[in-house]
Amino acid sequence: MNHQKPAAPAPGGSGFLRIRVDLSYDGGPFSGWAVQPGLRTVQGVLEEALELLVRRPVRVTVAGRTDAGVHARGQVVHLDLAEAEWLGLARGHEPDPAVAMLRRIRGALNRVLGNLHGAVEVHRIALAPEGFDARFSALWRRYSYRIADGPALWDPLERYFTLWHKSPLDVALLNEGASQLLGLQNFLAFCKPREGATTIRDLQRFEFARGEDGVIVATVQADAFCHNMVRALVGSALYVGEGVVEPGWLHERLLARKRDAKSVLAAPHPLVLEEVAYPADGRLLARAELTRAVRE
């Protein structure tokens, strides 16, 4: 296969090539995804590593921005490179720019991360199909959240990605309450709204299951999420799982569309972005245009 001929330019007729990057990271050492002055962020270290490769600032667009302490197994970003930059990544005995860039970005990340080596790992790099946008082309994002409800389940080796909850939780009650939030809804009560942004989302999955090890895993999937939405959903559901409130209380809060003293965020460290799904290649541009229209 000839990898030297670019598949498609980036949208907008810029002459640049769009590159898809699949990565994962341990969010513990970082102040979230997005670049912030004076703080170490996942976007910041990734862009610093990219600058080492192409010798100019490179801005990436992410599928789902994660809060401080939140992890990702299936994060996706895109970036745009000039054709000469892309082809110039293939050096020596490696003719495929994608393979060469993958090898070199790993080395650059190790250099940037220093003693945090391994906290960010790039798994795949490829020329993106025509119309691809890591953020707007996505169909849905899926998160997981681990909860150990009682000291008997508290494993010190898993404490960095599991919530240690003191009270036992009833999984049936959790699911009864969670099921009432599914569908296209206004989630203002469960997120921190951003000025000018909609809080209407399509919540496709919100469910809890206890594994063979006794640990409860929540699965939360939606077309997109508002700021803090997953943590707010899980934090509120814990009231139901403890039996403090009735399962219908979650739906009542949804309809009330207000934040108050009971608007609690679950801790960030057990939250993992597991997967981002995209449509078939021929539908990427249409999906991106539809999503932009909804968001704007």
PAZALO-17633 format. One record per residue (C-alpha): residue in one letter; x, y, z. Coordinates in steps of 0.05 Angstrom, whole numbers, padded with zeros to 5 digits. Layout:
+------+--------+--------+--------+
: code :     px :     py :     pz :
+------+--------+--------+--------+
:    A :      X :      Y :      Z :
...
+------+--------+--------+--------+
This chain:
+------+--------+--------+--------+
: code :     px :     py :     pz :
+------+--------+--------+--------+
:    M :  00000 :  00000 :  00000 :
:    N :  00026 :  00069 : -00018 :
:    H :  00023 :  00114 :  00044 :
:    Q :  00058 :  00173 :  00012 :
:    K : -00003 :  00200 : -00026 :
:    P : -00049 :  00238 :  00021 :
:    A : -00121 :  00214 :  00024 :
:    A : -00157 :  00280 :  00033 :
:    P : -00143 :  00352 :  00055 :
:    A : -00170 :  00381 :  00119 :
:    P : -00238 :  00415 :  00113 :
:    G : -00241 :  00487 :  00090 :
:    G : -00194 :  00482 :  00030 :
:    S : -00133 :  00501 :  00072 :
:    G : -00087 :  00452 :  00036 :
:    F : -00071 :  00419 :  00102 :
:    L : -00080 :  00345 :  00117 :
:    R : -00124 :  00323 :  00175 :
:    I : -00092 :  00272 :  00222 :
:    R : -00130 :  00229 :  00271 :
:    V : -00095 :  00210 :  00336 :
:    D : -00122 :  00158 :  00385 :
:    L : -00093 :  00162 :  00456 :
:    S : -00103 :  00145 :  00529 :
:    Y : -00080 :  00177 :  00593 :
:    D : -00078 :  00175 :  00668 :
:    G : -00112 :  00240 :  00688 :
:    G : -00085 :  00240 :  00759 :
:    P : -00023 :  00283 :  00748 :
:    F : -00059 :  00333 :  00703 :
:    S : -00104 :  00394 :  00713 :
:    G : -00153 :  00367 :  00662 :
:    W : -00150 :  00363 :  00587 :
:    A : -00151 :  00436 :  00565 :
:    V : -00090 :  00482 :  00563 :
:    Q : -00087 :  00528 :  00623 :
:    P : -00032 :  00579 :  00637 :
:    G :  00018 :  00554 :  00688 :
:    L : -00015 :  00485 :  00696 :
:    R :  00004 :  00417 :  00669 :
:    T : -00052 :  00391 :  00624 :
:    V : -00059 :  00333 :  00576 :
:    Q : -00070 :  00379 :  00517 :
:    G : -00011 :  00420 :  00538 :
:    V :  00039 :  00362 :  00540 :
:    L :  00012 :  00332 :  00475 :
:    E :  00018 :  00398 :  00438 :
:    E :  00088 :  00409 :  00466 :
:    A :  00108 :  00341 :  00440 :
:    L :  00079 :  00356 :  00372 :
:    E :  00117 :  00422 :  00369 :
:    L :  00181 :  00383 :  00379 :
:    L :  00164 :  00341 :  00318 :
:    V :  00141 :  00395 :  00268 :
:    R :  00178 :  00454 :  00297 :
:    R :  00118 :  00500 :  00302 :
:    P :  00058 :  00506 :  00349 :
:    V :  00004 :  00454 :  00334 :
:    R : -00066 :  00459 :  00362 :
:    V : -00107 :  00395 :  00371 :
:    T : -00183 :  00387 :  00373 :
:    V : -00208 :  00335 :  00423 :
:    A : -00270 :  00291 :  00422 :
:    G : -00286 :  00301 :  00496 :
:    R : -00254 :  00349 :  00545 :
:    T : -00241 :  00315 :  00611 :
:    D : -00237 :  00348 :  00680 :
:    A : -00177 :  00348 :  00727 :
:    G : -00164 :  00277 :  00751 :
:    V : -00208 :  00243 :  00698 :
:    H : -00176 :  00188 :  00656 :
:    A : -00185 :  00164 :  00584 :
:    R : -00175 :  00098 :  00549 :
:    G : -00207 :  00118 :  00483 :
:    Q : -00195 :  00192 :  00472 :
:    V : -00191 :  00218 :  00400 :
:    V : -00161 :  00283 :  00374 :
:    H : -00148 :  00312 :  00306 :
:    L : -00095 :  00361 :  00281 :
:    D : -00077 :  00391 :  00214 :
:    L : -00009 :  00387 :  00181 :
:    A :  00018 :  00413 :  00116 :
:    E :  00032 :  00358 :  00066 :
:    A :  00107 :  00372 :  00069 :
:    E :  00105 :  00366 :  00145 :
:    W :  00067 :  00299 :  00141 :
:    L :  00114 :  00269 :  00089 :
:    G :  00175 :  00296 :  00125 :
:    L :  00159 :  00253 :  00185 :
:    A :  00179 :  00191 :  00146 :
:    R :  00254 :  00186 :  00155 :
:    G :  00306 :  00132 :  00148 :
:    H :  00278 :  00062 :  00136 :
:    E :  00205 :  00078 :  00153 :
:    P :  00167 :  00101 :  00090 :
:    D :  00098 :  00107 :  00124 :
:    P :  00089 :  00176 :  00156 :
:    A :  00036 :  00149 :  00203 :
:    V :  00082 :  00095 :  00231 :
:    A :  00140 :  00144 :  00235 :
:    M :  00098 :  00196 :  00270 :
:    L :  00072 :  00145 :  00321 :
:    R :  00143 :  00124 :  00339 :
:    R :  00169 :  00195 :  00342 :
:    I :  00110 :  00224 :  00382 :
:    R :  00121 :  00170 :  00435 :
:    G :  00193 :  00192 :  00442 :
:    A :  00174 :  00265 :  00444 :
:    L :  00121 :  00252 :  00498 :
:    N :  00172 :  00215 :  00540 :
:    R :  00217 :  00275 :  00535 :
:    V :  00162 :  00324 :  00554 :
:    L :  00133 :  00281 :  00611 :
:    G :  00200 :  00265 :  00643 :
:    N :  00186 :  00224 :  00706 :
:    L :  00113 :  00220 :  00687 :
:    H :  00134 :  00176 :  00628 :
:    G :  00074 :  00132 :  00608 :
:    A :  00020 :  00178 :  00635 :
:    V :  00000 :  00194 :  00564 :
:    E :  00003 :  00141 :  00509 :
:    V : -00012 :  00150 :  00435 :
:    H : -00038 :  00085 :  00405 :
:    R : -00055 :  00101 :  00333 :
:    I : -00043 :  00155 :  00281 :
:    A : -00075 :  00157 :  00213 :
:    L : -00096 :  00204 :  00157 :
:    A : -00168 :  00221 :  00174 :
:    P : -00224 :  00207 :  00124 :
:    E : -00254 :  00266 :  00088 :
:    G : -00299 :  00308 :  00133 :
:    F : -00272 :  00280 :  00198 :
:    D : -00276 :  00324 :  00260 :
:    A : -00256 :  00292 :  00326 :
:    R : -00308 :  00333 :  00364 :
:    F : -00366 :  00346 :  00318 :
:    S : -00366 :  00281 :  00278 :
:    A : -00374 :  00238 :  00341 :
:    L : -00439 :  00199 :  00349 :
:    W : -00429 :  00187 :  00424 :
:    R : -00381 :  00184 :  00482 :
:    R : -00381 :  00128 :  00534 :
:    Y : -00354 :  00134 :  00605 :
:    S : -00345 :  00084 :  00661 :
:    Y : -00344 :  00098 :  00736 :
:    R : -00321 :  00047 :  00789 :
:    I : -00351 :  00045 :  00859 :
:    A : -00330 :  00000 :  00917 :
:    D : -00387 :  00007 :  00966 :
:    G : -00359 : -00017 :  01032 :
:    P : -00290 : -00028 :  01065 :
:    A : -00290 : -00102 :  01047 :
:    L : -00283 : -00081 :  00974 :
:    W : -00230 : -00027 :  00984 :
:    D : -00169 : -00051 :  00946 :
:    P : -00109 : -00006 :  00958 :
:    L : -00081 : -00025 :  00890 :
:    E : -00143 :  00003 :  00856 :
:    R : -00154 :  00065 :  00899 :
:    Y : -00130 :  00113 :  00845 :
:    F : -00188 :  00095 :  00798 :
:    T : -00243 :  00070 :  00845 :
:    L : -00290 :  00109 :  00890 :
:    W : -00288 :  00083 :  00961 :
:    H : -00360 :  00092 :  00983 :
:    K : -00375 :  00079 :  01057 :
:    S : -00448 :  00060 :  01050 :
:    P : -00475 : -00002 :  01014 :
:    L : -00512 :  00013 :  00949 :
:    D : -00573 : -00021 :  00920 :
:    V : -00559 : -00033 :  00846 :
:    A : -00633 : -00043 :  00830 :
:    L : -00650 :  00025 :  00859 :
:    L : -00592 :  00057 :  00822 :
:    N : -00618 :  00030 :  00756 :
:    E : -00690 :  00047 :  00770 :
:    G : -00671 :  00120 :  00782 :
:    A : -00621 :  00124 :  00725 :
:    S : -00670 :  00096 :  00674 :
:    Q : -00716 :  00155 :  00683 :
:    L : -00664 :  00203 :  00656 :
:    L : -00653 :  00169 :  00589 :
:    G : -00669 :  00204 :  00523 :
:    L : -00664 :  00274 :  00496 :
:    Q : -00670 :  00319 :  00556 :
:    N : -00648 :  00386 :  00585 :
:    F : -00594 :  00367 :  00636 :
:    L : -00586 :  00436 :  00666 :
:    A : -00595 :  00406 :  00736 :
:    F : -00537 :  00359 :  00724 :
:    C : -00483 :  00402 :  00694 :
:    K : -00446 :  00468 :  00699 :
:    P : -00473 :  00508 :  00640 :
:    R : -00426 :  00547 :  00596 :
:    E : -00448 :  00615 :  00571 :
:    G : -00482 :  00609 :  00503 :
:    A : -00480 :  00532 :  00504 :
:    T : -00540 :  00485 :  00504 :
:    T : -00552 :  00436 :  00562 :
:    I : -00596 :  00391 :  00519 :
:    R : -00565 :  00322 :  00510 :
:    D : -00586 :  00253 :  00488 :
:    L : -00570 :  00206 :  00546 :
:    Q : -00568 :  00137 :  00513 :
:    R : -00542 :  00093 :  00570 :
:    F : -00541 :  00104 :  00645 :
:    E : -00535 :  00039 :  00682 :
:    F : -00501 :  00004 :  00740 :
:    A : -00475 : -00068 :  00746 :
:    R : -00439 : -00104 :  00801 :
:    G : -00380 : -00145 :  00776 :
:    E : -00355 : -00212 :  00800 :
:    D : -00306 : -00175 :  00845 :
:    G : -00364 : -00139 :  00879 :
:    V : -00346 : -00071 :  00851 :
:    I : -00402 : -00031 :  00818 :
:    V : -00388 : -00002 :  00749 :
:    A : -00431 :  00054 :  00722 :
:    T : -00436 :  00062 :  00646 :
:    V : -00457 :  00130 :  00620 :
:    Q : -00464 :  00144 :  00546 :
:    A : -00491 :  00205 :  00509 :
:    D : -00484 :  00241 :  00443 :
:    A : -00443 :  00292 :  00483 :
:    F : -00437 :  00316 :  00555 :
:    C : -00442 :  00383 :  00588 :
:    H : -00388 :  00406 :  00636 :
:    N : -00387 :  00360 :  00698 :
:    M : -00449 :  00322 :  00673 :
:    V : -00425 :  00251 :  00685 :
:    R : -00399 :  00266 :  00755 :
:    A : -00464 :  00302 :  00772 :
:    L : -00506 :  00243 :  00747 :
:    V : -00467 :  00192 :  00787 :
:    G : -00463 :  00236 :  00849 :
:    S : -00538 :  00246 :  00849 :
:    A : -00552 :  00173 :  00836 :
:    L : -00513 :  00154 :  00899 :
:    Y : -00568 :  00185 :  00941 :
:    V : -00617 :  00137 :  00908 :
:    G : -00571 :  00077 :  00916 :
:    E : -00564 :  00091 :  00990 :
:    G : -00639 :  00095 :  00998 :
:    V : -00636 :  00167 :  01021 :
:    V : -00686 :  00188 :  00967 :
:    E : -00734 :  00152 :  00921 :
:    P : -00713 :  00134 :  00850 :
:    G : -00761 :  00185 :  00821 :
:    W : -00722 :  00240 :  00855 :
:    L : -00672 :  00241 :  00798 :
:    H : -00727 :  00254 :  00747 :
:    E : -00757 :  00308 :  00791 :
:    R : -00690 :  00344 :  00793 :
:    L : -00685 :  00337 :  00717 :
:    L : -00752 :  00371 :  00708 :
:    A : -00736 :  00425 :  00760 :
:    R : -00674 :  00447 :  00720 :
:    K : -00640 :  00478 :  00780 :
:    R : -00576 :  00469 :  00819 :
:    D : -00577 :  00471 :  00895 :
:    A : -00543 :  00442 :  00957 :
:    K : -00559 :  00371 :  00933 :
:    S : -00523 :  00382 :  00867 :
:    V : -00462 :  00339 :  00885 :
:    L : -00405 :  00319 :  00839 :
:    A : -00377 :  00249 :  00848 :
:    A : -00301 :  00248 :  00855 :
:    P : -00264 :  00252 :  00788 :
:    H : -00211 :  00197 :  00796 :
:    P : -00257 :  00136 :  00781 :
:    L : -00283 :  00167 :  00717 :
:    V : -00255 :  00141 :  00651 :
:    L : -00272 :  00161 :  00579 :
:    E : -00276 :  00091 :  00549 :
:    E : -00296 :  00102 :  00477 :
:    V : -00317 :  00153 :  00424 :
:    A : -00358 :  00127 :  00365 :
:    Y : -00361 :  00156 :  00295 :
:    P : -00406 :  00142 :  00235 :
:    A : -00382 :  00109 :  00170 :
:    D : -00332 :  00150 :  00131 :
:    G : -00382 :  00176 :  00081 :
:    R : -00425 :  00206 :  00136 :
:    L : -00372 :  00242 :  00176 :
:    L : -00381 :  00310 :  00145 :
:    A : -00457 :  00308 :  00150 :
:    R : -00452 :  00288 :  00223 :
:    A : -00404 :  00345 :  00238 :
:    E : -00449 :  00396 :  00204 :
:    L : -00510 :  00371 :  00241 :
:    T : -00474 :  00373 :  00308 :
:    R : -00448 :  00443 :  00296 :
:    A : -00518 :  00467 :  00280 :
:    V : -00546 :  00437 :  00344 :
:    R : -00490 :  00464 :  00388 :
:    E : -00494 :  00534 :  00359 :
+------+--------+--------+--------+
